Amino acid sequence: MVIEYPFSRTTGPVIGAFLTGLRERMLVGSRGSDGRVHVPPVESDPLTGEAVSEIVEVGPAGEVTTWAWVNVPHAKHPLDRPFAWALIRLDGADTPMLHVVDAGSIDAMRTGLRVEPRWNDETEGSITDLACFVPVADGEDA
């Protein structure tokens, strides 16, 4: 038995802006009524429920707020070597986003670590355009 869902959904102006940003190697969020910037962007203001229309560029660098190490990746994981799942608060954002950090080793990971995106060579407007985040080299900031 094959279960199918033969429909398509448009991304709309908010998620569409996020996906277009990814294709252009740029990260964006949305500003809520209280001024907080949410990344990934939200379509509805968390406080008022009103539609959100202000899209703002964030990052590209950010800070790890919390993380969990994966010693033995599974076939469906995004990397084939040990990595961290992390919540990353991008510069200019008030909420963190979940993504992968390729730190090289658990000893290199820490809360507060500055990271920057590593993009795939070819981008198409998908979250997978952002391959992972990597530590910012000492003395550098993206």
C-alpha positions in Angstrom: 0.0 0.0 0.0 1.3 3.4 -0.9 -0.1 6.5 0.9 0.2 9.7 -1.1 -0.7 13.3 -0.4 -1.2 14.7 -4.0 -1.2 18.4 -3.1 1.2 21.2 -3.1 1.5 24.2 -0.8 2.9 27.7 -1.6 5.4 28.9 0.8 3.9 32.4 1.2 5.8 35.6 1.8 7.5 34.8 5.1 8.7 31.2 4.5 9.3 32.1 0.9 11.6 34.9 2.0 13.5 32.5 4.3 13.9 29.9 1.5 14.9 32.6 -1.0 17.4 33.9 1.5 18.9 30.4 1.8 19.2 30.1 -1.9 21.1 33.4 -1.9 23.2 32.3 1.1 21.6 34.8 3.4 19.7 34.2 6.6 16.5 36.1 7.5 14.1 36.3 10.4 10.8 38.1 11.1 10.2 40.9 13.6 7.3 40.5 16.0 5.2 43.3 17.6 7.5 43.3 20.6 10.6 43.9 18.4 12.0 40.4 18.8 13.4 38.8 15.7 12.4 35.2 15.2 14.6 32.8 13.2 13.4 30.9 11.3 10.8 33.5 10.6 7.3 33.1 11.9 4.2 33.9 9.9 2.1 35.0 12.9 3.2 37.2 15.7 3.5 35.0 18.9 2.0 37.7 21.1 -0.8 39.0 18.9 -1.5 36.3 16.3 -1.4 39.0 13.7 0.4 38.3 10.4 4.1 39.2 10.4 5.4 41.2 7.5 8.8 42.6 8.4 11.6 40.4 7.2 15.1 41.3 8.5 18.5 39.9 7.6 20.4 38.2 10.5 23.8 36.7 11.0 25.5 35.1 9.3 27.4 34.3 12.4 25.9 33.4 15.7 26.4 31.8 19.1 25.6 28.3 20.3 23.1 28.5 23.2 22.9 24.8 23.9 23.9 21.6 22.2 24.0 17.8 22.1 26.8 15.7 20.7 26.2 12.8 18.3 29.2 10.4 18.5 27.8 7.8 16.0 25.8 9.4 13.2 23.0 7.4 11.6 22.5 7.1 7.8 19.8 9.8 7.8 21.9 12.3 9.8 23.1 15.3 7.9 26.8 14.5 8.5 28.7 11.2 8.3 31.1 12.1 11.2 30.5 13.1 14.8 28.7 16.4 15.1 26.5 18.5 17.4 22.8 19.4 17.2 22.8 22.9 18.5 20.5 25.8 19.1 22.2 28.8 17.5 21.2 32.4 18.1 22.3 34.3 15.0 23.6 37.8 15.3 20.6 40.2 15.2 18.1 37.4 16.2 16.4 36.9 19.6 15.4 33.3 19.2 17.7 30.4 18.3 17.4 28.1 15.4 18.2 24.3 15.4 21.0 23.2 13.1 24.1 21.1 12.9 27.6 22.2 14.0 30.6 20.5 12.5 33.1 21.3 15.3 35.5 18.5 14.6 35.4 17.1 18.1 33.4 17.2 21.2 36.3 19.1 22.9 35.8 22.0 20.4 32.0 22.3 21.3 30.8 24.6 24.0 27.9 26.8 24.9 28.8 30.3 23.7 30.9 29.0 20.8 30.8 31.5 17.8 29.8 29.7 14.6 29.2 30.7 11.0 27.4 28.9 8.1 29.0 26.5 5.7 26.9 26.5 2.5 26.5 23.8 0.0 28.2 24.5 -3.4 24.9 24.6 -5.1 21.8 26.2 -3.5 18.2 25.8 -4.4 16.1 27.4 -1.7 16.0 24.6 0.9 17.1 24.3 4.5 19.7 21.8 3.2 21.4 24.7 1.4 22.9 25.4 4.8 25.1 22.3 5.1 26.1 23.1 8.7 27.7 25.7 11.0 31.4 25.6 11.8 33.4 27.4 14.5 34.5 30.9 13.6 38.3 31.0 13.4 40.0 32.8 16.3 40.1 36.5 15.7 37.5 36.3 12.9 33.8 37.0 12.9 31.6 36.6 9.9 
